[in-house]
Amino acid sequence: MIPIMDTPSEETTEVSQVNIELLDFTPMKNAGSLLALADVALMLDGVEIIIHGVQVRADFRNTRISLPKFRASSGEWKPAITLPEEVRYPMADIIIAAGIEAGILQPRDVEKSEV
């Protein structure tokens, strides 16, 4: 018989800092909704991870930043890498800012409602 403790153990929370750097931003011509490709470096706890081929896509409704994909044996396109929201969103903001600076994206007017 294994004894089970009724009191929960102390939880430890580790915090890691991630640095995000845009390495390359290449506008694409005549590629439909694909406007640009970006290369991004993520520095996580001293380990650098470089993601090549992040896609910038836009149409009249929205702008999307998509991580690279691969075709699975089923023929379905799947993400080549999965990142948590805490990394994806700031990375997308950096790429969108580069698109605005390059003149291929336009800044949006966002109204903030009162709380």
Helices and strands as residue ranges (DSSP letters): E 18-27, E 34-44, E 47-58, E 63-66, E 69-71, E 77-79, H 85-102
